[in-house]
Amino acid sequence: MKPIEMDKKAVAKFLSVLSVVVLVSSLLFVLFVPKPSTKGLAAKDRTARSKILTATKFAKDNIDAADKVLVHTVWQETPELVGPKALAKVSKYAQDHRIKLSAFRPQKQIDGVLIQLPFVITVEGSFSDVMEFEKELEKPENKLAVNMVQLASADAASDKVSGNLYVLAYLVNNELKTESASSNSASKGDSKDVKAG
């Protein structure tokens, strides 16, 4: 087999025609394809920025609404003061509902955005009185949340029960709130710089 021999003139002719086609197509592209408009890019940027600002305002409004609800449902005191005040409320309600308060035991504090202060309340009384006591504790103005109730019959011949109520008191973690406020004020300063630029 002989290798295919190409005519040097044919190759040169082919390459010249190819270069002319590439040159003409490049010229046509430059002349007829519209240049990207900066107006369109700026409009997209303004639309995106507007959506972000709207979402940010919506989120801030939701946070403000949540803060207004929190004021009425969480303790504003320090964790050290919540226990004695909660005990005073629980003692009063136990007396009002004719049940015996056997124990009020604070448990380990759980830190987070909201601090959780768990308590175990041990009571004895009639089933209906204990249930009314539990309902009283759960009223929003008491700022206590009943997490779990365990009851056992104290006497088979009556409706007397004894049991534990696991209760949570919530309060705002002021350390996290302070950190959040300082980071928000720093980010507001940054956003002013962005707007000015």
C-alpha positions in Angstrom: 0.0 0.0 0.0 1.2 3.4 -0.9 0.5 6.3 1.4 -1.9 8.8 0.0 0.0 11.7 -1.4 -1.6 15.1 -1.3 -1.0 17.8 -3.7 0.7 20.7 -1.9 -1.2 23.2 -4.0 -4.6 21.6 -3.1 -3.8 21.7 0.6 -2.7 25.3 0.4 -5.9 26.1 -1.6 -8.1 24.3 1.0 -6.4 26.1 3.9 -6.8 29.5 2.2 -10.5 28.9 1.6 -11.0 27.7 5.2 -9.2 30.9 6.6 -11.4 33.1 4.4 -14.6 31.4 5.6 -13.5 31.8 9.3 -12.6 35.4 8.7 -15.9 36.2 7.0 -17.9 34.4 9.7 -16.1 36.3 12.4 -16.8 39.6 10.7 -20.5 38.7 10.3 -20.6 37.7 14.0 -19.1 41.0 15.1 -21.4 43.0 12.8 -24.8 41.3 13.4 -24.8 39.7 16.8 -26.0 42.3 19.3 -23.6 43.2 22.1 -24.7 42.3 25.6 -26.6 45.2 27.2 -25.5 46.5 30.5 -29.1 47.8 31.0 -30.4 44.2 31.0 -27.7 43.1 33.5 -28.4 46.1 35.8 -32.2 45.4 35.6 -31.6 41.8 36.7 -29.3 43.0 39.5 -32.0 45.5 40.7 -34.7 42.8 40.6 -32.5 40.4 42.6 -31.6 43.1 45.1 -35.3 44.1 45.4 -36.3 40.5 46.1 -33.6 40.1 48.8 -34.6 43.4 50.5 -38.3 42.3 50.4 -37.4 38.9 51.9 -35.2 40.5 54.6 -38.1 42.9 55.5 -40.5 40.0 55.7 -38.1 38.1 57.9 -37.5 41.1 60.2 -41.3 41.6 60.5 -41.7 37.9 61.5 -39.0 38.2 64.1 -40.7 41.3 65.5 -44.0 39.5 65.7 -42.3 36.5 67.3 -40.6 38.7 69.9 -44.0 40.2 70.8 -45.4 36.7 71.4 -42.3 35.7 73.4 -42.6 38.6 75.8 -45.9 37.1 77.0 -44.9 33.4 77.0 -41.3 33.3 78.3 -39.8 34.4 81.6 -38.0 37.7 81.6 -36.0 36.9 84.8 -32.7 35.3 85.3 -32.6 31.5 85.6 -31.9 31.8 89.4 -35.2 33.7 89.9 -37.4 31.5 87.8 -37.3 28.5 90.1 -38.6 30.2 93.2 -41.3 32.1 91.3 -42.4 28.9 89.5 -42.5 27.1 92.8 -44.7 29.9 94.3 -47.2 29.6 91.4 -47.2 25.7 91.5 -47.8 25.8 95.3 -50.7 28.3 94.9 -52.3 26.1 92.2 -51.8 22.9 94.2 -53.6 24.5 97.1 -56.4 25.9 94.9 -57.0 22.5 93.4 -56.8 20.5 96.7 -53.8 18.4 95.8 -50.7 17.6 97.9 -47.5 18.9 96.4 -44.9 16.4 97.5 -41.8 17.7 95.5 -40.7 20.4 93.2 -37.3 19.4 91.8 -35.3 21.6 89.4 -33.4 19.7 86.7 -30.4 20.5 84.6 -30.7 23.7 82.5 -30.7 23.2 78.7 -29.1 26.1 76.9 -30.0 27.3 73.4 -31.7 30.2 71.7 -34.3 29.8 74.4 -33.1 28.5 77.8 -35.1 25.6 79.0 -35.5 25.1 82.8 -37.0 21.7 83.5 -38.8 20.9 86.8 -40.3 17.7 88.1 -43.4 18.2 90.2 -44.6 15.3 92.3 -48.3 15.5 93.4 -51.0 13.5 95.0 -54.8 14.0 94.8 -57.9 12.9 93.0 -57.6 12.3 89.3 -59.9 15.2 88.3 -58.1 17.6 90.7 -54.7 16.6 89.3 -55.9 17.1 85.8 -57.3 20.5 86.6 -54.0 21.4 88.2 -52.2 20.4 85.0 -54.5 22.5 82.9 -53.9 25.5 85.1 -50.2 25.1 84.8 -50.4 25.1 81.0 -52.2 28.5 80.7 -49.9 30.8 78.7 -49.8 33.5 81.4 -48.1 31.0 83.8 -45.2 30.6 81.4 -44.9 26.9 82.1 -45.2 24.1 79.6 -46.2 20.6 80.8 -43.9 18.3 78.9 -45.1 14.9 80.3 -47.5 13.6 82.9 -47.0 10.2 84.6 -49.8 9.1 87.0 -50.4 6.0 89.0 -53.3 4.9 91.1 -52.6 5.5 94.8 -55.6 3.6 96.0 -57.6 1.1 94.1 -60.8 1.9 96.1 -60.8 5.6 95.1 -59.8 8.0 92.4 -56.6 9.1 94.2 -53.5 9.2 92.1 -49.9 10.2 92.6 -47.6 11.2 89.8 -45.0 13.4 88.3 -45.5 16.3 86.0 -42.5 17.3 83.9 -42.7 21.0 83.4 -40.5 23.4 81.3 -40.0 27.1 81.9 -38.5 29.0 78.9 -36.5 32.2 79.0 -34.6 34.1 76.3 -30.9 33.5 76.3 -29.7 37.1 76.7 -26.1 36.1 75.8 -27.2 34.9 72.4 -29.5 37.8 72.0 -26.7 40.2 72.7 -24.4 38.4 70.2 -27.2 38.5 67.6 -27.8 42.2 68.2 -24.1 43.1 67.8 -23.8 41.0 64.6 -26.9 42.6 63.2 -25.6 46.1 63.9 -22.3 45.2 62.3 -24.1 43.8 59.2 -26.3 46.9 59.0 -23.1 49.0 58.9 -21.8 46.8 56.1 -25.1 47.2 54.1 -24.8 51.0 54.4 -21.3 50.8 52.9 -22.7 48.6 50.0 -25.5 51.1 49.3 -23.1 54.0 49.3 -20.8 52.2 46.9 
